[in-house]
Amino acid sequence: MINIAVLGYGTVGSGVVEVINTNHSSINKKAGEEINIKYVLDLRDFEGDPIQEKIVHDFNIILNDPEIKIVVEVMGGLEPAYTFTKQSLLAGKSVCTSNKELVAKHGAELLEMAKERNINYLFEASCGGGIPIIRPLNSSLTADEIDEIAGILNGTTNYMLTKMATEGREYADVLKEAQEKGYAERNPAADVEGYDACRKIAILSSLAFGRQVDFEDIYTEGITNITAMDFRYAKEMGKAIKLLGFSKKVGESFYAMVAPALVDPDDPLYSVNGVFNAIFVHGNVLGDAMFYGRGAGKLPTASAVVSDVIDEAKHLHRSIMAFWSSRKLELTDISNSQRRFFVRAEGKLETERARVEEIFGSVQFIQLPDLREEFGFTTSVMTEAEYAARAERLGSVINRIRIRHM
């Protein structure tokens, strides 16, 4: 029997208990041992819930119990999760987590601690909920040199953008509905400002490139400026608007960004809708691969956590996780990266056409039939810095959205 402890009995923690109870026999078969939840740490009591007999309020009970071999950290946030994780690893206990904040900030250090002690620190659930992506990056794709990762990494914003696209509604309206359905928090900033996707792309980039990518260095733009009018233009062009996190190696430079982008119908990310997430990986040998599934939610996330529990149970005294070096990967300033842009501008197309072409060169214009006071256009490929300088010269930009090119 392998005894485990679960830190936190919130949404994911209760999901972990549910998954282990529901699929008990198949999980034990896969792990080769019986997995037994001995303790659940929480500040609260849960009278009437069978879990109450396992509830403890003091982490030291777990830390000092030699029978506990695996600690499941599903508390979220940096503290006390970081302290508890560190103490567990120092005590020779493997840890698995869904905590993207902690992995993004301290992943390299915690992996190093686990490796030194021949135990494991696994975090499959930290990027993309139930989508298996960490394990493929760690084992299946190790013969490849990965040069690009791009993905829809946040289910809440993808749900909101899908609603705006299909129903023509405004941002504030779909945010309210997402909150009512429990997809968006009361304070939705982590999702809608792109911070959640930013932490996930930092973790994936660190693993893919083998060095620490600090999420604070990643240019991040959310969906708060996207309007129903932007979707009308997107529809006219036959494109979709998605919030993408991506990192890319170009020559010796590394770029990373989170921002809304226009996506073509032949792009695998085009048809990823609702609360689903997808992660696209390009390797020099493999070419393109895509991982798709429910990126959030209690049971998909818990299922990924439990897959790590099984892995750790099978490899109790052998470290299986590749680790990224804590040496920092310096990202190249995003102003040097190149792409096309879609621009909405004020004014009448017939009077502004020549000026736009003089400033931006060859462009394609888009005029919506019932709009006379504004128009849209797409640029040729240029750097972010070139775009910013030209937009300033034009002086009438309402909004701009980057165009993803495959």
C-alpha positions as CSV (number, residue, x, y, z in Angstrom):
1,M,0.0,0.0,0.0
2,I,1.2,3.5,-0.8
3,N,-0.1,6.2,1.5
4,I,-0.6,9.7,0.1
5,A,-1.7,13.0,1.6
6,V,-3.8,15.7,-0.2
7,L,-3.1,19.3,0.6
8,G,-6.3,21.3,0.1
9,Y,-9.9,20.1,-0.2
10,G,-11.1,22.7,-2.6
11,T,-12.3,22.2,-6.2
12,V,-9.3,20.2,-7.4
13,G,-8.5,18.5,-4.0
14,S,-12.1,17.1,-3.7
15,G,-11.8,16.1,-7.4
16,V,-8.6,14.1,-6.7
17,V,-10.4,12.2,-3.9
18,E,-13.4,11.6,-6.2
19,V,-11.2,10.3,-9.1
20,I,-9.2,8.0,-6.7
21,N,-12.5,6.7,-5.2
22,T,-14.3,6.3,-8.5
23,N,-11.5,4.5,-10.4
24,H,-9.9,2.8,-7.4
25,S,-9.4,-0.6,-8.9
26,S,-8.0,0.5,-12.3
27,I,-5.8,3.1,-10.6
28,N,-4.3,0.5,-8.2
29,K,-3.8,-1.9,-11.2
30,K,-1.9,0.8,-13.1
31,A,0.1,1.9,-10.1
32,G,1.0,-1.7,-9.1
33,E,0.1,-1.0,-5.5
34,E,-3.0,0.2,-3.6
35,I,-3.2,3.9,-3.4
36,N,-4.6,5.0,0.0
37,I,-5.5,8.6,0.9
38,K,-4.3,8.8,4.6
39,Y,-4.7,12.5,5.2
40,V,-6.4,15.5,3.7
41,L,-5.1,18.9,4.9
42,D,-7.5,21.8,5.2
43,L,-8.3,24.6,7.6
44,R,-12.0,23.7,7.5
45,D,-14.0,20.7,8.8
46,F,-16.4,18.8,6.6
47,E,-19.1,17.4,8.9
48,G,-21.2,14.8,7.2
49,D,-18.6,14.2,4.5
50,P,-16.8,10.8,4.7
51,I,-13.6,12.7,4.2
52,Q,-13.8,14.2,7.7
53,E,-12.1,11.2,9.3
54,K,-9.0,11.9,7.2
55,I,-9.0,15.7,7.7
56,V,-6.0,17.2,9.5
57,H,-5.3,20.9,10.2
58,D,-1.5,20.6,10.9
59,F,0.9,20.0,8.0
60,N,3.5,18.6,10.4
61,I,1.4,15.5,11.0
62,I,1.9,14.7,7.3
63,L,5.5,15.8,7.2
64,N,6.5,13.7,10.2
65,D,4.6,10.5,9.1
66,P,7.2,8.2,7.4
67,E,4.3,6.2,5.8
68,I,3.4,9.2,3.5
69,K,5.3,8.6,0.3
70,I,3.4,11.1,-2.0
71,V,2.1,14.5,-1.3
72,V,-0.5,16.0,-3.6
73,E,-0.4,19.8,-3.5
74,V,-3.6,21.3,-4.8
75,M,-3.8,24.4,-2.6
76,G,-2.9,27.0,-5.2
77,G,-1.0,30.2,-4.7
78,L,2.7,30.6,-3.7
79,E,2.5,30.3,0.1
80,P,2.2,28.1,2.1
81,A,2.3,25.8,-1.0
82,Y,6.0,26.5,-1.7
83,T,7.1,25.9,1.9
84,F,5.0,22.7,2.2
85,T,6.3,21.4,-1.1
86,K,9.9,22.1,-0.2
87,Q,9.6,20.5,3.2
88,S,8.0,17.4,1.7
89,L,10.8,17.0,-0.9
90,L,13.5,17.5,1.7
91,A,11.8,14.8,3.8
92,G,12.1,12.4,0.8
93,K,8.4,12.5,-0.2
94,S,7.4,12.9,-3.9
95,V,5.1,15.7,-4.7
96,C,2.6,16.3,-7.6
97,T,0.7,19.5,-8.2
98,S,-1.7,21.5,-10.3
99,N,-0.3,24.8,-9.1
100,K,0.9,26.7,-12.1
101,E,1.9,29.8,-10.1
102,L,4.3,27.7,-8.0
103,V,5.7,25.7,-11.0
104,A,6.2,28.9,-13.0
105,K,8.1,30.6,-10.2
106,H,10.0,27.8,-8.5
107,G,9.8,24.8,-10.9
108,A,13.5,24.6,-11.7
109,E,14.5,24.7,-8.0
110,L,11.9,22.1,-6.9
111,L,12.8,19.7,-9.8
112,E,16.4,19.9,-8.8
113,M,15.6,19.1,-5.2
114,A,13.6,16.1,-6.3
115,K,16.3,14.9,-8.6
116,E,19.0,15.1,-5.9
117,R,16.9,12.8,-3.7
118,N,15.8,10.3,-6.4
119,I,12.1,11.3,-6.0
120,N,9.7,13.2,-8.2
121,Y,8.1,16.6,-8.6
122,L,5.4,16.2,-11.3
123,F,3.0,18.9,-12.5
124,E,1.0,17.5,-15.5
125,A,-2.1,19.4,-14.3
126,S,-0.4,22.8,-14.2
127,C,-0.7,23.5,-18.0
128,G,-4.0,22.8,-19.7
129,G,-5.9,21.0,-17.0
130,G,-6.7,17.5,-18.3
131,I,-4.6,17.7,-21.5
132,P,-1.5,15.5,-21.3
133,I,1.3,17.8,-22.4
134,I,4.1,17.8,-19.8
135,R,4.6,14.0,-20.1
136,P,5.0,14.1,-24.0
137,L,7.4,17.1,-23.7
138,N,9.3,15.2,-21.0
139,S,9.5,11.7,-22.6
140,S,7.9,11.3,-26.1
141,L,9.4,14.4,-27.7
142,T,12.9,14.3,-26.2
143,A,14.5,13.3,-29.5
144,D,13.2,16.5,-31.1
145,E,14.4,20.0,-31.0
146,I,11.2,22.0,-30.3
147,D,11.2,25.4,-31.9
148,E,7.6,26.5,-31.3
149,I,4.8,26.0,-28.8
150,A,1.5,27.8,-29.3
151,G,-1.7,27.3,-27.6
152,I,-5.1,28.2,-26.4
153,L,-4.3,27.8,-22.7
154,N,-7.2,29.3,-20.9
155,G,-10.7,27.8,-21.0
156,T,-12.5,30.8,-19.6
157,T,-11.3,33.3,-22.2
158,N,-11.8,30.8,-25.0
159,Y,-15.4,30.2,-23.8
160,M,-16.0,34.0,-23.8
161,L,-14.4,34.6,-27.3
162,T,-16.5,31.7,-28.7
163,K,-19.7,33.3,-27.3
164,M,-18.7,36.7,-28.7
165,A,-18.0,35.1,-32.1
166,T,-21.2,33.0,-32.4
167,E,-23.7,35.3,-30.7
168,G,-22.3,38.8,-31.6
169,R,-22.3,39.8,-27.9
170,E,-20.1,42.3,-26.2
171,Y,-17.2,41.5,-23.8
172,A,-18.9,42.7,-20.6
173,D,-22.1,40.7,-21.4
174,V,-20.2,37.4,-21.9
175,L,-18.0,38.0,-18.9
176,K,-21.1,38.3,-16.7
177,E,-22.5,35.0,-18.1
178,A,-19.1,33.2,-17.6
179,Q,-19.1,34.3,-14.0
180,E,-22.7,33.1,-13.5
181,K,-21.7,29.7,-14.9
182,G,-18.7,29.4,-12.7
183,Y,-16.2,29.6,-15.6
184,A,-14.8,33.0,-14.5
185,E,-13.9,34.1,-11.0
186,R,-15.5,37.1,-9.4
187,N,-12.2,38.9,-10.0
188,P,-11.5,37.6,-13.5
189,A,-8.2,39.4,-14.0
190,A,-6.0,36.2,-14.0
191,D,-8.0,34.9,-17.0
192,V,-9.0,37.9,-19.0
193,E,-5.8,39.9,-18.6
194,G,-3.8,36.8,-19.8
195,Y,-1.8,36.1,-16.6
196,D,-3.0,32.5,-16.3
197,A,-2.0,31.7,-20.0
198,C,1.3,33.6,-19.4
199,R,2.3,31.3,-16.5
200,K,1.4,28.2,-18.5
201,I,3.4,29.3,-21.5
202,A,6.4,30.1,-19.2
203,I,6.3,26.5,-17.8
204,L,6.0,24.9,-21.3
205,S,8.7,27.1,-22.7
206,S,11.1,26.3,-19.8
207,L,10.6,22.6,-20.4
208,A,10.8,22.8,-24.2
209,F,14.0,25.0,-24.2
210,G,15.5,23.5,-21.1
211,R,16.1,26.8,-19.3
212,Q,14.2,29.1,-17.0
213,V,11.7,31.3,-18.7
214,D,10.4,33.9,-16.2
215,F,6.7,34.7,-16.7
216,E,7.4,38.3,-15.7
217,D,9.5,38.7,-18.9
218,I,6.7,37.6,-21.3
219,Y,4.7,40.3,-23.1
220,T,1.1,39.7,-22.0
221,E,-2.1,41.2,-23.4
222,G,-5.6,40.0,-22.5
223,I,-9.0,40.1,-24.2
224,T,-10.5,43.1,-22.4
225,N,-10.2,45.3,-25.6
226,I,-11.8,42.9,-28.0
227,T,-15.3,44.0,-29.1
228,A,-18.2,42.6,-31.0
229,M,-17.1,44.8,-33.9
230,D,-13.7,43.1,-34.1
231,F,-15.6,39.8,-34.5
232,R,-17.6,41.3,-37.4
233,Y,-14.4,42.0,-39.2
234,A,-12.9,38.6,-38.3
235,K,-16.0,36.9,-39.8
236,E,-15.7,39.1,-43.0
237,M,-12.1,37.8,-43.3
238,G,-13.1,34.2,-42.5
239,K,-10.9,34.1,-39.5
240,A,-11.3,33.4,-35.7
241,I,-10.0,35.5,-32.8
242,K,-8.2,33.4,-30.1
243,L,-6.2,34.3,-27.0
244,L,-2.9,32.6,-27.8
245,G,0.2,32.0,-25.6
246,F,3.2,31.1,-27.7
247,S,7.0,30.9,-27.7
248,K,9.2,30.5,-30.7
249,K,12.9,30.1,-31.5
250,V,14.0,32.1,-34.5
251,G,17.7,31.7,-35.2
252,E,19.4,32.3,-31.9
253,S,16.5,34.4,-30.6
254,F,13.6,33.3,-28.3
255,Y,10.3,35.2,-28.3
256,A,7.3,34.6,-26.0
257,M,4.0,36.4,-25.9
258,V,0.4,36.1,-24.8
259,A,-2.1,38.1,-26.9
260,P,-5.3,37.8,-29.0
261,A,-4.6,36.7,-32.6
262,L,-6.6,36.2,-35.8
263,V,-6.4,32.6,-36.9
264,D,-7.0,31.1,-40.4
265,P,-9.4,28.2,-41.0
266,D,-6.5,25.9,-42.0
267,D,-4.8,26.5,-38.6
268,P,-5.4,23.6,-36.2
269,L,-6.3,26.1,-33.4
270,Y,-9.1,27.7,-35.5
271,S,-11.8,25.2,-34.5
272,V,-10.9,24.9,-30.8
273,N,-14.0,26.4,-29.1
274,G,-15.8,26.7,-25.8
275,V,-13.9,25.7,-22.6
276,F,-11.5,23.5,-24.6
277,N,-7.8,24.1,-24.8
278,A,-5.2,23.0,-27.4
279,I,-1.5,23.1,-27.4
280,F,0.4,23.0,-30.7
281,V,4.0,21.9,-30.8
282,H,6.5,22.1,-33.7
283,G,9.7,20.1,-33.6
284,N,12.5,19.9,-36.2
285,V,12.0,16.1,-36.7
286,L,8.4,15.6,-35.7
287,G,6.9,18.6,-37.5
288,D,3.5,19.5,-36.1
289,A,1.6,17.9,-33.2
290,M,-1.4,19.1,-31.3
291,F,-2.8,18.2,-27.9
292,Y,-6.5,18.9,-27.3
293,G,-8.9,18.6,-24.4
294,R,-10.7,20.2,-21.5
295,G,-8.3,22.7,-20.1
296,A,-10.1,23.4,-16.9
297,G,-12.7,22.0,-14.5
298,K,-12.6,19.9,-11.4
299,L,-12.4,16.4,-12.8
300,P,-10.2,16.9,-15.9
301,T,-7.6,18.7,-13.7
302,A,-8.0,16.1,-11.0
303,S,-7.5,13.3,-13.6
304,A,-4.2,14.8,-14.6
305,V,-3.1,15.1,-11.0
306,V,-4.0,11.4,-10.3
307,S,-2.0,10.3,-13.4
308,D,1.0,11.9,-11.7
309,V,0.2,10.1,-8.4
310,I,0.3,6.8,-10.4
311,D,3.6,7.7,-12.1
312,E,5.1,8.6,-8.7
313,A,3.8,5.3,-7.2
314,K,5.5,3.4,-10.0
315,H,8.8,5.2,-9.6
316,L,9.1,5.8,-5.9
317,H,12.9,5.8,-5.8
318,R,13.7,6.9,-9.3
319,S,13.5,10.4,-10.7
320,I,11.7,10.4,-14.0
321,M,11.2,14.1,-14.7
322,A,13.6,15.9,-17.0
323,F,14.5,19.2,-15.4
324,W,15.1,22.6,-16.8
325,S,18.2,24.5,-15.7
326,S,17.6,27.4,-13.4
327,R,19.9,29.4,-15.7
328,K,17.7,32.1,-17.2
329,L,16.7,32.1,-20.9
330,E,16.9,35.7,-22.0
331,L,13.9,36.5,-24.2
332,T,14.5,38.8,-27.2
333,D,12.5,42.0,-27.1
334,I,9.1,41.4,-28.7
335,S,9.5,44.6,-30.7
336,N,11.9,42.7,-33.0
337,S,9.4,39.9,-33.8
338,Q,7.7,40.0,-37.1
339,R,4.1,39.3,-38.1
340,R,1.1,40.8,-40.0
341,F,-1.5,43.0,-38.3
342,F,-5.2,43.6,-38.7
343,V,-6.0,47.3,-38.0
344,R,-9.3,49.2,-37.5
345,A,-9.1,52.9,-38.2
346,E,-11.4,55.9,-38.0
347,G,-12.5,57.8,-41.1
348,K,-14.0,57.1,-44.5
349,L,-12.1,54.6,-46.6
350,E,-12.3,56.7,-49.8
351,T,-10.6,59.7,-48.2
352,E,-8.1,57.7,-46.1
353,R,-7.0,55.0,-48.6
354,A,-4.0,56.9,-50.1
355,R,-2.7,58.0,-46.7
356,V,-2.9,54.4,-45.3
357,E,-1.0,53.1,-48.3
358,E,1.6,55.8,-48.1
359,I,2.3,54.9,-44.4
360,F,1.8,51.1,-44.4
361,G,2.7,50.2,-48.0
362,S,0.7,47.4,-49.6
363,V,-2.4,46.5,-47.5
364,Q,-5.7,44.8,-48.0
365,F,-8.7,46.9,-47.1
366,I,-11.9,45.5,-45.4
367,Q,-15.1,47.7,-45.5
368,L,-18.2,46.4,-43.7
369,P,-21.2,47.4,-45.8
370,D,-23.1,49.3,-43.1
371,L,-20.1,51.2,-41.7
372,R,-19.0,54.5,-43.1
373,E,-17.1,56.1,-40.3
374,E,-14.4,53.4,-40.0
375,F,-12.7,50.7,-42.0
376,G,-10.2,47.8,-41.6
377,F,-7.0,46.7,-43.3
378,T,-4.4,44.0,-43.0
379,T,-0.7,44.8,-43.3
380,S,2.2,42.9,-44.8
381,V,4.8,41.3,-42.5
382,M,6.6,43.9,-40.3
383,T,8.2,44.0,-36.9
384,E,6.2,45.1,-33.8
385,A,8.4,48.3,-33.6
386,E,7.7,49.2,-37.3
387,Y,4.0,48.7,-36.7
388,A,4.0,50.9,-33.6
389,A,5.8,53.7,-35.5
390,R,3.4,53.6,-38.5
391,A,0.3,53.4,-36.3
392,E,1.4,56.5,-34.5
393,R,1.9,58.3,-37.8
394,L,-1.6,57.3,-38.9
395,G,-3.0,58.5,-35.6
396,S,-6.5,57.1,-36.1
397,V,-6.2,53.4,-35.0
398,I,-9.2,52.1,-33.1
399,N,-7.8,48.6,-32.4
400,R,-5.3,46.2,-33.8
401,I,-5.0,42.4,-33.6
402,R,-2.0,40.3,-34.6
403,I,-2.4,37.7,-37.3
404,R,-1.0,34.3,-36.6
405,H,0.9,32.8,-39.5
406,M,1.8,29.1,-39.6
